[in-house]
Amino acid sequence: MKRLSALLFVLLLSICPIFAQKNAESKVKTIVIDPGHGGDKPGALGHRIAEKDLVLQVATKFGKLIADNYPDVNIIYTRTNDKDITLAERAHIANRNHADLFISIHANSHKTSQPTGVETFVMGLSSSKANLEVAKAENSDILREKNYKNNSDYQGFDPNSPESYVMFSMFQNAYLNKSLNFSQFIQNQYKKNLNTIDRGVKQAELFVLYKTTCPSVLTEIGFISNPTEENFMISDEGQAKIAVSLFNAFASYKAQEDGVKVPSNPVIDLPGWGKNKGDDKADTNMLAPVETVAEQAPAKTEVVEEEEEDVDANRPKIIYKVQFYSSEELLPDNAKEFKEMPGVDHYKQGNKYCYTRGKCKSVRDAVVIQYEVRRTGFKDAFVIAFLDGKRISLQEARELEEDYNAKKK
């Protein structure tokens, strides 16, 4: 009996480490780092450097910090040199490698030299014209791609057409909360480590994030159009601080996902780290202290809320419909052309009768109907907007909604 008990004890000792190892298995094992632009896509141009070169330098340093401190993490770069990678392929790289996290690194720009600051985006509908402009700028690389119009990944998407952005309204992001968490960790570190404006976490229709199937963010590390900020981002000190900020955000996110603590003594071997601190050695004061997972929870971030019933008389009376057919003659509701489609309406534009379906208060709801109509055979069906019975462009509708929301705040 004693011998049997001893054997059971030994067996339990041999099994326990297996269970312990399984429970401690990391959830963040592969990260894809995406330096924006590249090749014949320079991105924004500063006075001293192009965006594509700047972000590649920062991305490489960020990846080095992860490699030095997390040897078990698989680090994949979408590019490691001045190479042209399509927006669709960047997302495919993440998906093919079953990435657990995707970060696209960019530098911001403005037509004037005054704006400054850092911001991080997740995929979603723009809540302001400024967010949409950022999305248009980052998506514009598509137009430099050969035969982009025939690329099925883009589904006819035109970065300069407001109507094209309707396609994003159907986007359902299963990873939104995790993307927001990582974004807030990044912004928290920027705020702590960089002497610039915290422009916050935002949502925008960014194609590279639209196609990834994992928590994904796009971060703007500063304004390359601002000479002071550009000089900082070019310097060893500036790049070290940005890279450490990104690394510390990654460490906090990984700690949260894996249920562990952030490294207490991370290895930081970067040129410029510790400069102006009176010490050439790695200065870890800018790293967050070791915290519990609960203490690392990010602050509330911007999220697209579900649409509430409209009870505000001041809200613009915008109705969204789906136009799918037109003719020079007025057709009856039961015409064979409509294939017994329910709820058909029409309006007259010039000498043509235009046929529509749906009366929606949001673009999102209209897109659902658009997909249904297209499945019945009307492949060119598109969303249109009306204000008090008069047709307006989707851009006008968006601006009216933005003005209303701004005044409401």
C-alpha positions in Angstrom: 0.0 0.0 0.0 2.8 2.4 0.9 4.5 1.5 -2.4 1.3 2.3 -4.3 0.9 5.7 -2.6 4.5 6.5 -3.4 3.9 5.7 -7.0 0.8 7.9 -7.2 2.7 10.7 -5.5 5.5 10.5 -8.1 2.9 10.3 -10.9 1.2 13.5 -9.7 4.5 15.3 -9.5 5.2 14.4 -13.1 1.7 15.5 -14.3 1.5 18.8 -12.4 4.2 20.6 -14.5 2.3 19.6 -17.7 -0.8 21.3 -16.4 1.1 24.3 -15.1 2.7 24.7 -18.5 -0.6 24.5 -20.3 -2.2 27.1 -18.0 0.7 29.4 -18.5 0.5 29.2 -22.3 0.8 32.7 -23.8 -2.1 34.2 -25.8 0.1 36.7 -27.5 2.7 34.6 -29.4 2.9 36.4 -32.7 2.9 40.1 -33.5 3.0 41.6 -37.0 4.7 45.0 -37.1 3.8 47.0 -40.2 5.9 50.0 -41.1 3.6 52.1 -43.3 4.2 52.8 -47.0 7.4 51.9 -48.8 8.8 51.7 -52.3 7.1 54.2 -54.6 4.7 55.0 -51.8 6.7 57.5 -49.7 3.8 58.5 -47.5 3.9 62.0 -46.0 7.0 64.1 -46.8 8.8 66.1 -44.1 11.6 68.6 -44.6 14.2 66.1 -43.8 12.8 62.6 -44.1 10.0 60.7 -45.8 7.4 58.9 -43.7 8.3 55.5 -45.2 11.9 55.8 -43.9 11.0 57.2 -40.5 8.5 54.5 -39.6 10.8 51.7 -40.8 13.5 52.9 -38.4 11.0 53.1 -35.4 9.4 49.8 -36.3 12.8 48.0 -36.3 13.7 49.4 -32.9 10.3 48.5 -31.5 10.8 44.9 -32.8 14.3 44.7 -31.3 12.9 45.6 -27.8 10.4 42.8 -28.1 13.0 40.3 -29.3 15.4 41.3 -26.5 12.7 40.8 -23.8 10.4 38.2 -25.2 12.5 35.6 -27.1 9.5 33.3 -27.4 7.4 35.9 -29.3 7.3 35.5 -33.1 8.0 38.9 -34.6 7.0 39.4 -38.3 7.6 42.5 -40.3 5.5 43.4 -43.3 8.7 44.9 -44.7 12.3 45.3 -43.5 13.5 47.5 -46.4 12.2 50.1 -48.8 9.8 47.7 -50.4 6.3 48.3 -51.8 3.7 46.2 -50.1 0.0 46.5 -51.0 -2.5 47.4 -48.2 -4.3 44.1 -48.8 -1.1 42.1 -48.6 -0.1 43.7 -45.3 -3.3 42.3 -43.8 -2.8 38.9 -45.5 0.6 38.6 -43.9 -1.0 38.9 -40.5 -3.8 36.5 -41.3 -1.5 33.9 -42.9 0.7 33.8 -39.9 -2.2 33.7 -37.4 -1.1 36.9 -35.7 -2.3 37.6 -32.2 -1.6 41.3 -32.6 -1.1 43.7 -35.6 0.3 47.3 -35.4 0.8 49.6 -38.3 3.2 52.5 -37.6 2.8 55.8 -39.4 3.6 59.5 -39.1 0.9 62.2 -39.4 0.9 65.2 -41.7 -1.0 68.4 -42.2 -1.1 71.1 -44.8 0.2 73.6 -42.2 3.2 73.2 -39.8 1.3 73.9 -36.6 -0.5 70.6 -35.7 1.4 68.3 -33.4 0.7 65.2 -31.3 0.2 61.5 -31.3 -2.9 59.4 -31.9 -3.9 55.8 -32.4 -6.7 54.3 -34.5 -8.8 51.2 -34.5 -11.1 50.1 -37.3 -14.5 51.8 -37.2 -16.7 54.5 -38.6 -15.1 58.0 -38.4 -16.8 60.2 -35.8 -15.4 63.4 -37.4 -14.2 64.8 -40.6 -10.6 64.9 -39.3 -10.7 61.2 -38.7 -12.0 60.6 -42.2 -9.2 62.7 -43.7 -6.6 60.5 -41.9 -8.3 57.4 -43.3 -8.3 58.9 -46.8 -4.6 59.8 -46.5 -3.6 56.3 -45.3 -5.9 54.5 -47.8 -4.6 56.6 -50.7 -1.7 54.1 -51.2 -4.3 51.9 -53.0 -4.3 54.4 -55.9 -0.6 53.8 -56.5 -1.0 50.0 -56.8 -1.0 48.5 -60.3 -4.4 47.2 -61.4 -5.9 48.1 -58.1 -9.4 48.4 -59.8 -9.2 44.7 -60.6 -8.0 43.6 -57.2 -10.9 41.7 -55.6 -9.6 42.5 -52.2 -10.6 46.1 -52.6 -14.2 45.4 -54.0 -14.1 48.5 -56.1 -13.1 50.7 -53.2 -12.0 54.3 -54.1 -10.2 56.1 -51.2 -11.3 59.5 -52.5 -15.0 58.6 -52.9 -17.2 59.3 -49.8 -19.7 56.7 -51.2 -17.0 54.0 -51.1 -16.7 54.3 -47.3 -20.3 53.0 -47.0 -18.8 49.5 -47.3 -17.2 49.8 -43.9 -20.6 50.3 -42.2 -21.2 46.6 -42.2 -17.9 45.9 -40.5 -18.3 43.8 -37.3 -15.0 43.8 -35.4 -14.8 40.8 -33.0 -11.5 42.2 -31.7 -12.6 45.8 -31.1 -12.3 45.7 -27.3 -8.8 44.3 -27.4 -7.8 46.7 -30.2 -9.1 49.6 -28.0 -7.2 48.3 -25.0 -3.9 48.1 -26.9 -4.5 51.5 -28.4 -5.1 53.0 -24.9 -1.9 51.4 -23.6 -0.1 53.1 -26.5 -1.6 56.5 -25.8 -0.9 56.2 -22.1 2.8 55.6 -22.8 3.0 58.4 -25.3 1.5 60.7 -22.8 4.0 59.6 -20.2 7.1 59.6 -22.4 6.7 62.2 -25.1 6.4 65.9 -24.7 3.6 66.4 -27.2 -0.2 66.5 -27.4 -2.2 63.3 -26.7 -4.8 63.3 -29.5 -6.3 60.1 -28.1 -7.7 56.8 -29.4 -10.0 57.1 -32.4 -11.9 55.1 -35.0 -11.5 55.4 -38.8 -12.2 53.4 -41.9 -8.6 52.2 -42.4 -8.4 49.4 -45.0 -5.3 47.7 -43.6 -7.2 47.2 -40.3 -10.4 46.3 -42.1 -8.8 43.1 -43.5 -6.9 41.8 -40.5 -8.4 39.0 -38.3 -6.8 39.9 -35.0 -6.6 42.9 -32.6 -5.2 45.6 -34.8 -4.2 49.3 -34.5 -2.7 52.0 -36.6 -0.6 54.5 -34.6 0.5 58.0 -35.7 3.8 58.7 -33.9 3.9 62.4 -34.6 3.5 65.1 -37.3 6.2 65.0 -39.9 4.9 68.3 -41.2 5.8 70.0 -37.9 9.6 70.8 -38.0 10.1 70.5 -34.3 8.3 67.2 -34.1 10.1 65.9 -37.2 13.5 66.7 -35.7 12.5 64.8 -32.6 11.3 61.8 -34.5 14.5 61.7 -36.6 16.8 61.8 -33.5 18.1 58.7 -31.7 16.6 60.0 -28.5 13.2 60.5 -30.1 13.0 57.2 -31.8 14.2 55.4 -28.6 11.4 57.1 -26.6 8.8 56.2 -29.2 10.0 52.6 -29.5 10.0 52.2 -25.7 6.5 53.6 -25.5 5.3 51.1 -28.0 7.2 48.3 -26.3 5.8 49.2 -22.9 2.3 49.2 -24.3 2.9 45.8 -25.8 4.2 44.5 -22.5 1.1 45.8 -20.7 -1.2 44.3 -23.3 0.6 41.0 -23.2 0.5 41.0 -19.4 -3.2 41.7 -19.5 -3.9 38.9 -22.0 -1.6 36.3 -20.4 -2.6 37.2 -16.8 1.0 38.1 -15.7 3.0 41.1 -14.7 5.0 43.4 -17.0 8.8 42.9 -16.9 10.4 44.5 -13.9 13.9 45.0 -15.5 13.5 45.1 -19.3 16.5 45.2 -21.6 16.6 48.5 -23.4 19.6 48.6 -25.8 18.9 51.5 -28.1 21.0 54.5 -29.3 19.8 57.6 -27.5 18.1 55.9 -24.6 18.9 57.7 -21.4 20.2 60.8 -23.3 19.9 64.1 -21.3 19.4 62.1 -18.2 23.0 62.3 -17.0 23.4 58.6 -17.7 24.3 56.8 -20.9 23.0 53.5 -19.5 19.4 52.3 -20.1 17.0 54.4 -18.1 14.0 52.4 -17.0 12.3 55.3 -15.2 10.1 55.9 -18.2 8.8 52.4 -18.1 5.6 51.7 -16.2 6.1 50.2 -12.7 5.2 46.5 -12.2 1.5 46.5 -11.9 -1.3 43.9 -11.4 -3.5 43.3 -14.4 -6.4 45.0 -12.7 -4.3 48.2 -12.3 -3.3 48.1 -16.0 -6.9 48.4 -17.3 -7.1 51.2 -19.8 -9.3 54.2 -19.5 -12.6 54.5 -21.4 -12.1 55.0 -25.1 -14.1 56.2 -28.0 -16.6 53.5 -29.1 -19.3 53.6 -31.7 -22.5 53.5 -29.7 -25.7 51.7 -30.8 -28.1 54.1 -32.4 -30.8 55.4 -30.1 -34.3 56.3 -31.0 -34.3 59.8 -32.4 -36.4 62.1 -30.1 -34.5 65.3 -30.8 -36.4 67.8 -33.0 -33.2 69.5 -33.9 -31.6 66.4 -35.4 -31.4 66.7 -39.2 -34.1 64.6 -40.8 -31.8 62.4 -42.9 -33.2 59.3 -44.5 -31.0 56.7 -46.2 -32.3 54.5 -49.0 -30.9 52.0 -51.5 -31.2 52.9 -55.2 -31.2 49.9 -57.5 -32.9 50.7 -60.8 -33.9 53.6 -63.0 -36.1 54.0 -66.1 -37.6 56.8 -68.3 -41.1 55.4 -67.6 -42.9 55.1 -64.3 -43.3 51.5 -63.5 -45.8 49.9 -61.2 -44.8 48.5 -57.8 -45.4 44.9 -59.1 -43.4 45.4 -62.2 -41.4 42.3 -63.3 -38.2 44.3 -63.1 -38.5 44.4 -59.3 -38.8 40.6 -59.0 -41.5 41.0 -56.3 -39.2 43.1 -54.2 -41.1 44.5 -51.2 -41.3 48.2 -50.2 -40.3 49.7 -53.5 -40.4 53.5 -53.7 -39.3 56.0 -56.3 -38.2 59.6 -56.9 -37.7 61.5 -60.1 -34.3 62.9 -61.1 -34.2 64.8 -64.3 -36.1 62.7 -66.9 -35.7 59.4 -65.1 -37.6 57.6 -62.4 -35.2 56.2 -59.8 -36.4 53.2 -57.7 -35.4 52.7 -54.1 -35.9 50.4 -51.2 -35.7 51.1 -47.5 -36.1 54.2 -45.3 -33.3 54.1 -42.7 -32.1 56.6 -40.1 -28.5 55.2 -40.3 -26.1 54.3 -43.1 -25.4 51.0 -41.3 -29.1 49.9 -41.6 -29.2 51.0 -45.3 -26.1 48.9 -46.1 -27.9 45.8 -44.7 -30.7 46.4 -47.3 -28.1 47.2 -50.0 -26.6 43.7 -49.5 -30.0 42.1 -49.7 -30.9 44.0 -52.9 -27.6 43.0 -54.5 -28.2 39.4 -53.7 -31.5 39.6 -55.7 -29.4 40.5 -58.8 -29.1 44.3 -58.7 -25.3 44.3 -58.3 -24.9 48.1 -58.7 -27.3 49.0 -55.9 -26.0 51.9 -53.8 -26.9 53.9 -50.7 -28.3 57.5 -51.1 -29.4 60.1 -48.7 -32.4 62.5 -48.4 -32.8 65.6 -46.3 -36.5 66.6 -45.9 -37.3 64.8 -49.1 -34.5 66.2 -51.2 -31.6 64.1 -52.2 -28.2 65.1 -50.9 -24.7 63.5 -51.2 -23.5 61.1 -48.5 -20.7 63.6 -47.8 -23.3 66.3 -47.0 -25.2 63.8 -44.8 -22.1 63.0 -42.9 -21.2 66.6 -42.3 -24.7 67.4 -41.1 -24.6 64.5 -38.7 -21.1 65.7 -37.5 -22.3 69.3 -37.0 -25.3 68.0 -35.0 -23.2 65.8 -32.8 -20.7 68.6 -32.2 -23.4 70.9 -31.1 -25.0 68.2 -28.9 -21.7 67.8 -27.0 
